[in-house]
Structure formats: structure tokens, C-alpha cells
Amino acid sequence: MKVAILSFAFLVVAVSGYSMFDDKSITLTTPACPPCECPTTTTTTTTTTTTTTTTKPTIKPDDYCHSCVSSRCNPEGGIDYSIQLSYPGDCSRFCKCDKPNSAIAFNCPGGLHFNRELQLCDWPTASKCSVQSTYEGGCESLIIP
């Protein structure tokens, strides 16, 4: 319940001048609110948090590409990690530079071949990959006659 007290003076203007009456104090009270009879609705929200931990796969020595490919992972101006190169002797694999003079071998998914022009895995007919072409660019010495 809130209570407010107001104090004020009444001033009356008389013909001969001002007259002041005694201060009057007035107490105002606010009645208590009636109990709420409205139906209430409670909304509950449940949040589930899932945490996924991804670990970097361990790279074995045989996952690295041959040095004839890795040597191309050092372009002028520093390493370009977006470079992807043909894997010598296998159209379904490619090499991705990961640090200077180092490239990791990856497999193309589901029967796709590496497309050297677009630097991505593509349909075999669109990739125009041949085993012979995978040796071009410095790995020709790996070709077994």
C-alpha cells in the first residue's frame, strides 16, 4: 500500500491584500490491489547444448607427397596454402601444400578425379586426368619405362 502526504498552504486573495491560512496536511492512501483471478500461463524452454570435439588427424609419413610435388609448395612471396597439385601416378589423389616444401596427399571422394586446371575433384571426363599427366610439372623422373 502506498501512502502520500501532501502539505500545502491555502492562499486567499482578499481585496485588501493576501491572507494566509494555516497549513493543512492531507493524507492520501491507495487501496490494496485485489487478488488476481486471471489464469496464468507458464512457458518453459529447454535448451540442449551439444559439444563436438574435432581432433586433427595424425599425418603419417606416407601421407606426404613426393618431394617433386612438395618443392612446388614454395611460390615467390611465401607459401600459398591454397595450392593443390596432382598426385604422381594416381588421378584419384591430389596434394595440398601445408608448409614450405611440404604437401599432404588426399583422396578424391566417390570415384572422382583431380582436375589440375580447377584444382578440385571432378568427374573423370571433366577432369581430363591421365596417369601420364599426373607426372607433369617436375615429377617426370618418377615415370617407370
Buried (B, 14 or more C-beta within 10 A) or exposed (E): EEEEEEEEEEEEEEEEEEEEEEEEEEEEEEEEEEEEEEEEEEEEEEEEEEEEEEEEEEEEEEEBBBEBBBBBBBEEEEBEEEBBBBBBBBBBBBBBBBEEEBBBBBEBEEEBBBBBEEBEBBEBEEBEBEEEEBBEBBBEEEEEE
